[in-house]
Amino acid sequence: MNEVSDVLTLAISRSLPSAALPLYPVALAADGEALAYRPGPPTALPDGACLSEALLPEIRLLALRLALTRGWPEGRTPDRVADAADWLAARILLLEWRQVELALGELALLDEANRRARALSDARGMVFEPVLPILLPAGRAAGAWRGWRAHPLPQGGVAEASRRCRERLAARFAELSGQ
């Protein structure tokens, strides 16, 4: 797996996404995580095919499962059980992202999310390819993610696309949860 230093070199040498198969964009209004820690909607919805994380509870459930694999914290329950790497790993696994847009400062987060996603995949006997970064010079808008996957999203507005995508996410969640 590429570590931060390797990813930075790869990202600088390649400015365009590259993959053996064509990839389709999927934007995510990360309102499920964002609203848990700050009030109000995301500042802006990403352009293109967009999903609402609030309408995809499997992402939150998988993020919590990933966090709990490290054990329940002793003492008082922390305000935040699942951290940013758990949330990103859950998005990667459920949305089946192959590439994701990140700010330079988020490369270490992607490394940790890839490690956690690999550990869960290995435990379930599933194949996992680390997600590659696409660096954003100006950084990412708060509450918005964009990744690329091998399959296009269902057509429709945010709510309709999220509803249609949920069937696949529920099946993928069951695979990853061992249910």
Beta strands, then each sheet from edge to edge (+ up, - down):
strand 1: 24-29
strand 2: 50-52
strand 3: 97-102
strand 4: 132-135
strand 5: 144-149
sheet 1: 2+ 1+ 5- 3+ 4+
end
